[in-house]
Amino acid sequence: MAAKSGYTRRLPLTGETAPPPPSAVLYVANCGPAVGVTDADVRSTFGAFGEVAGVQAADDSGARIIVRFHEPAAAEAAMAALHGRPCDLLAGRVLHIRYSVPVKPKARPGGSVPVAHAASELGIPGIYMVQEFVTAAEEQELLSAVDSKTWKRLAKRRVQHYGYEFLYETRNVDSKQFLGELPTFVSTVLEKIASFPGVKDCATRLVDQLTVNEYPCGVGLSPHIDTHSAFEEMIFSLSLAGTCIMEFRKYTKGTWRAPSVVDGVDEDSSQEPECIRKAIFLPPRSMLLMSGEGRYAWHHYIPHHKIDAVGGQVIKRNSRRVSFTFRKVRMGPCDCEYKQFCDAHSKRC
């Protein structure tokens, strides 16, 4: 009996009152080699109702099987005669039988959303990406620098904060608690940011806050919009070491709501199922800029996958990913034009 049959028991649907339609395949519990029932026993017992096309193990328990008939009428007759009743041919064993259905195949990593390799393919205003933003040598210097510092451990990842500490409980910062200037080991990155595509003229420093996140293999980030009242428009994210897919979601009925965050784990900040989905592949050493509509109105999200499907290729997340997220703390009210996604506007209303 094969351990992986490709079938599972059919569960009743919510609110379903009518009996399920007959199937030629049965899921039979309390039956199998673990309880002393052989393949020959099964075929002899169920063969009394019609020709048995196959018998397979439903799982690795040894006590649940799949019986396949050629005709649904045979399966229907077997269920009517054997379900919940002692079976004389099986030493009085009581079988528990349901119709069986094929197991739904797991969605491929990345789902059905095409994965872009360039920000221009996304068509989201305000999203820019530069690959090889830092060199391989600079990448190693940055990783060595943060690894020499103290990490703060959250539920699924480790973090470091510079300039201002990010408060996960409120997804905000305390602008009165200045931790000091950004570390010197990011000086080269800050110099390059000034000439980044999409960067707008700014009378003050572009960024003054840095959060470093270390994601173990397969760990992602739940959908969220960086709180409008916490940070200015431009958010830069530098990816180092590992790869990932970042998905952007625009909820058609979405509005800003106070996020739920437990021990640094972001909860989904919008429950509406209707959304526009777009995705981009972030290779190591790439820098992503979220600004304008892409920053204020689109949730960004990193699926929790150990492999990603990109352009017909399967890419394993076989190393940690470390992101350097640079932002500028907002010192005044947000006056963006995306009011439905703005916490500052919500508080004023």
C-alpha positions in Angstrom: 0.0 0.0 0.0 1.5 3.3 -1.1 1.9 5.8 1.7 1.0 8.8 -0.5 -2.3 8.0 -2.2 -3.1 11.5 -3.6 -6.5 11.3 -1.9 -8.0 12.5 1.4 -11.3 12.3 3.2 -14.0 14.7 2.0 -14.9 17.1 4.8 -18.5 18.5 5.0 -18.7 22.1 3.8 -19.9 24.9 6.1 -23.7 25.0 6.1 -24.0 21.8 4.0 -27.2 19.8 4.7 -27.6 17.7 1.6 -25.6 14.4 1.4 -22.4 14.6 -0.6 -22.4 13.4 -4.2 -21.3 9.7 -4.6 -17.7 9.1 -5.5 -15.9 5.9 -6.7 -13.2 6.5 -4.0 -13.6 5.8 -0.3 -11.6 6.9 2.7 -11.7 4.1 5.3 -10.5 4.5 8.9 -9.8 1.8 11.4 -8.6 -0.4 8.6 -5.1 -1.3 7.5 -1.9 -3.3 8.4 -1.5 -1.5 11.8 -4.8 -3.0 13.0 -4.2 -6.4 11.4 -6.0 -5.9 8.1 -4.2 -7.0 5.0 -4.6 -5.8 1.4 -6.2 -9.2 0.6 -8.7 -8.7 3.4 -9.7 -5.3 2.1 -10.1 -6.5 -1.5 -12.2 -9.5 -0.4 -14.4 -7.4 1.9 -15.0 -4.5 -0.5 -15.0 -6.7 -3.6 -18.4 -8.0 -2.6 -19.8 -4.6 -3.8 -18.0 -4.3 -7.1 -14.6 -4.5 -8.8 -11.9 -2.9 -6.7 -9.6 -0.8 -8.8 -7.0 -0.2 -6.1 -6.2 -0.1 -2.4 -3.7 2.4 -1.0 -2.7 3.7 2.4 -4.3 7.1 3.1 -1.3 8.2 5.2 1.6 6.8 7.2 -0.6 5.6 10.2 -1.2 2.2 8.8 -4.8 2.4 10.0 -6.5 4.5 7.3 -6.8 3.4 3.7 -8.2 4.5 0.3 -10.4 2.1 -1.6 -11.0 2.9 -5.3 -13.8 1.3 -7.2 -14.5 1.6 -10.9 -18.0 2.8 -10.4 -19.5 5.2 -7.8 -22.5 2.9 -7.3 -20.2 0.2 -5.9 -18.6 2.6 -3.4 -22.1 3.9 -2.4 -23.2 0.3 -1.7 -20.0 -0.5 0.3 -20.5 2.6 2.4 -24.2 1.9 3.1 -23.3 -1.7 4.2 -20.1 -1.2 6.1 -19.9 2.3 7.6 -20.3 2.3 11.4 -21.2 -1.3 11.6 -19.3 -4.4 12.7 -17.8 -6.2 9.7 -18.0 -10.0 10.0 -15.3 -10.5 7.3 -12.9 -8.3 9.4 -13.4 -10.0 12.8 -16.2 -7.6 13.8 -14.1 -4.4 13.2 -16.2 -1.3 12.9 -15.1 0.8 9.9 -15.5 4.5 9.5 -16.0 5.4 5.9 -16.3 8.7 4.0 -16.1 9.6 0.3 -12.6 10.6 -0.7 -11.4 13.5 -2.9 -8.1 14.2 -4.5 -5.6 16.2 -2.5 -5.4 19.7 -3.8 -1.8 20.4 -5.0 0.1 22.9 -2.9 0.4 26.3 -4.4 3.8 27.0 -6.0 6.0 29.4 -4.1 5.0 32.9 -5.1 1.5 31.7 -6.1 0.2 32.7 -9.5 1.6 36.2 -9.3 4.3 36.9 -12.0 7.6 37.9 -10.4 9.3 41.0 -11.8 13.0 41.4 -12.1 12.9 45.2 -12.4 10.8 47.8 -10.6 9.7 49.2 -14.0 7.8 45.8 -14.6 5.7 46.3 -11.5 4.0 49.5 -12.7 3.7 50.8 -9.2 4.4 54.6 -8.9 7.2 55.3 -6.5 8.9 51.9 -6.4 12.5 51.8 -7.7 15.2 49.1 -7.4 18.9 49.1 -8.2 20.7 45.8 -8.4 24.3 45.5 -7.2 23.9 48.7 -5.2 26.8 47.6 -3.1 29.8 45.5 -4.1 30.3 41.9 -2.7 33.2 43.3 -0.6 31.0 46.1 0.8 28.3 43.5 1.5 30.7 41.4 3.6 31.9 44.5 5.5 28.3 45.5 6.4 27.5 41.9 7.5 30.6 41.7 9.6 29.8 45.1 11.2 26.4 44.2 12.4 27.5 40.7 13.5 29.9 42.4 15.8 27.1 44.3 17.4 24.4 43.1 19.8 21.3 41.7 18.2 17.8 41.9 19.8 15.9 38.7 19.4 12.2 38.7 18.4 9.9 35.7 17.9 11.2 34.8 14.4 14.1 37.1 13.6 16.8 39.3 15.1 17.0 43.1 14.8 19.2 46.1 15.5 18.1 49.8 15.7 20.1 52.9 15.1 19.1 56.6 15.2 15.8 55.8 16.8 14.4 52.5 18.1 11.4 51.1 16.2 8.6 50.2 18.6 6.9 47.0 17.3 3.9 47.3 19.7 2.8 50.5 17.9 4.7 50.3 14.7 6.1 53.8 15.6 9.1 55.5 17.1 9.6 57.8 20.0 11.0 60.9 18.3 12.2 62.2 21.6 14.4 59.2 22.2 17.4 59.8 19.9 19.9 57.0 20.0 22.7 58.9 18.2 23.9 59.3 14.6 23.8 56.4 12.2 26.9 54.2 12.4 29.9 54.9 10.3 29.8 51.5 8.7 26.9 52.7 6.6 28.6 55.9 5.4 29.2 54.5 1.9 25.5 53.4 1.6 24.3 56.9 2.7 26.5 58.6 0.1 25.1 56.4 -2.7 21.5 56.9 -1.6 21.7 60.6 -2.4 21.9 59.7 -6.2 19.4 56.9 -6.1 16.7 56.9 -8.9 13.5 58.5 -7.7 15.1 60.4 -4.8 13.5 63.8 -4.4 15.2 67.0 -3.3 15.3 67.2 0.5 16.5 70.2 2.5 17.5 67.9 5.4 19.1 64.5 5.7 17.3 61.8 3.6 17.4 59.3 6.5 18.1 59.3 10.2 16.8 55.9 11.3 18.1 52.4 10.5 16.6 49.0 11.3 18.6 45.9 10.6 16.6 42.7 10.3 18.1 39.2 10.1 15.6 36.7 8.6 16.5 33.0 9.0 15.9 30.7 6.0 12.2 30.7 5.0 11.1 33.5 7.4 9.2 36.4 5.8 7.2 39.4 6.8 3.4 39.8 7.0 1.7 42.4 4.8 1.9 45.9 6.2 2.3 49.6 5.4 5.0 51.4 7.3 3.0 53.8 9.6 2.6 57.1 7.9 2.9 59.1 11.2 6.2 57.4 12.0 8.2 58.0 8.9 8.6 60.4 6.0 7.9 59.4 2.4 11.1 57.6 1.3 11.9 54.2 2.6 15.1 52.4 1.4 15.7 48.6 1.9 19.0 47.0 1.2 19.0 43.2 0.8 22.2 41.3 1.8 23.2 37.7 1.9 19.9 35.9 1.0 17.2 36.4 -1.7 13.5 36.8 -1.4 10.3 37.8 -3.2 8.6 40.9 -2.0 4.9 41.1 -2.9 3.0 44.4 -3.0 -0.8 44.3 -2.3 -3.3 47.1 -2.8 -6.5 46.3 -1.0 -9.5 47.6 -3.0 -11.5 48.2 0.2 -8.6 48.7 2.5 -8.2 51.4 5.1 -5.6 52.1 7.7 -6.1 50.3 11.1 -4.0 50.0 14.2 -1.8 47.0 13.6 -1.6 44.0 15.9 2.0 43.2 16.7 3.1 40.6 19.3 6.8 40.3 20.2 7.8 41.9 16.9 5.7 39.6 14.8 3.6 41.6 12.3 0.0 40.5 12.0 -1.8 41.0 8.7 -2.9 44.6 8.8 -5.8 44.3 6.3 -8.2 41.4 6.2 -10.0 42.3 2.9 -9.5 39.4 0.5 -9.9 41.6 -2.6 -6.5 43.1 -3.6 -4.2 43.8 -6.5 -1.0 41.7 -6.2 2.4 42.3 -7.7 5.7 40.8 -6.9 9.4 41.5 -7.4 12.6 39.4 -6.9 15.1 41.0 -4.5 18.6 39.6 -5.2 21.5 40.1 -2.7 23.1 43.6 -2.7 20.0 45.2 -4.3 18.4 48.4 -2.9 14.7 49.0 -3.1 13.1 52.4 -2.7 9.4 52.7 -1.7 8.0 56.2 -2.1 4.8 58.0 -3.1 1.9 55.6 -3.8 4.1 52.6 -3.5 5.0 53.5 0.0 1.7 55.0 1.3 -1.0 52.9 -0.4 0.5 49.4 -1.0 1.2 46.8 1.6 4.5 45.1 1.2 4.9 41.5 2.2 7.6 38.8 2.1 6.1 35.3 1.8 7.3 32.7 4.4 8.8 30.3 1.8 12.0 28.2 1.8 11.9 28.2 -2.0 10.7 30.8 -4.5 9.5 30.3 -8.1 11.0 33.0 -10.3 10.7 33.0 -14.0 10.3 29.2 -14.2 13.3 28.6 -11.9 13.2 27.4 -8.3 15.4 29.5 -6.1 16.2 28.1 -2.6 16.5 30.5 0.3 19.4 28.5 1.6 21.0 31.3 3.7 19.9 34.0 6.1 18.7 37.3 4.6 19.8 40.6 6.3 18.0 43.8 5.4 19.1 47.3 6.1 16.0 49.6 6.2 16.7 53.3 6.1 14.0 55.8 7.0 13.5 59.4 8.2 11.5 59.9 11.3 8.6 62.2 10.8 8.6 65.2 13.2 5.3 66.7 12.1 1.9 65.5 10.9 1.5 63.4 7.7 -0.2 65.3 4.9 -0.2 62.6 2.3 -3.0 62.2 -0.3 -3.7 58.6 0.7 -6.1 59.3 3.6 -7.7 55.9 3.6 -4.3 54.3 4.5 -3.1 57.1 6.8 -3.1 56.6 10.6 -2.6 60.3 11.1 -5.7 61.2 9.1 -7.7 58.5 11.0 -6.7 60.0 14.3 -7.8 63.5 13.2 -11.2 62.2 12.0 
